[in-house]
């Protein structure tokens, strides 16, 4: 239930009518961002079924999305998850965060 309020930032028009005690708040601190990442990861695996997350045009992702991907790929879950992404190699220099993310994942 906690993740419902936190992930409301992604789709603010989603009805929270039956959950009037949940009020989304702006993310301003690191702990709020961490909680949002945890909530989003929990929402993605909530069905407890194998999941494939497909990201097309990774070169267009912003840094926050890349940060979440790094978090999600390190996050512990019992649900099988496969993350697949595609990017145009010629555009990777426009988003240096991708190289940092890939380097960190390779090290691990």
N, C-alpha and C positions, 0 to 999 in steps of 0.2 A: 504494500500500500504506500510505503514511503516513496517508492520510485515513481508512482503516478503523479504526485505533485512536482517532483524534481524534473521529470521529463515533459511536463506541461509546457516548458520553454520551447520545445520543438514544434508543438502544434497547439498554440494558445487558444484556438477556436474549439478544441476538443471539449466536450461538455464535462464539467466537474459537478453538475447539479446534484447528483446523488452523494457527493463527497464535499459537502459545504465546509468541512473543517480543513480542507486542503487549499491553501492559497499559495500560488507560485510567487516567489520573491526573486528579485534580480540577483545574479551571480556577481559578487564583488570581491570575494576573498578566495584564497587558495583552498581552504577547507570546503567552501561551497562548490567549487569546481570539482574537487575530489568526490564529493557526495553526488554531484550531477553525473560524473563518469560512472560511479558505482551504480546509480539508479538506471542509467541508460544501459549498462552492461546487463543488469538484472532484468530489465524489460526485454532485451534481445533474447535472453535464454529462458524467459518465463514459461514457455510452452514445454520445457524439458524434453524437447525433441532435437535431433541433430539439426544444425543450422549452417547454412552457407551464406556468408555476407559477401556480396559482390559489389565492388566499387569500380566503376568505369571512369576513365579520365582522371586518374589520381593526381595528375599535374595541376588540376584546378581546385584541389582541396585547400582550404585555409589551414593555418597553423593549429587552430583549436581542433579541427577534425583529425589532423595528423597526430596531435597529442592524445586524442581519445583512442585512435587506432593502436598506438604504442601501449597505452594503458590496457586496452581490451585484449591485446595479444599476450599480455603478461598476467592478466587477471585469472584467478583460479576458479574453475567451474567444472562440474561433473558432466555437463552437457557437451557432446562433441560439437566443435565449431571449426569450420574451415573459412578462412578469410582469403578471398581472391581479389586481386586488383589488376588494373590495366592502365598503362600510361604511355604517352608518346615520348620516346627517348629524346627526341629533339627539343621537347619542351620542359624537360626535367630541370634544366638550369634556372628556369623561372621560379621554381619552388625548392629552395635549398633544404627545407625541412624534410623532404622525402629522402634525400641522401642520408640525413642524420638518423631518421627512423630506420632505414634499411641497415645502416651500419650498426646501430644499437641491437637490432634483432639478430644480425649475423654474429655479433659478439656473444649473444646469449645462446 
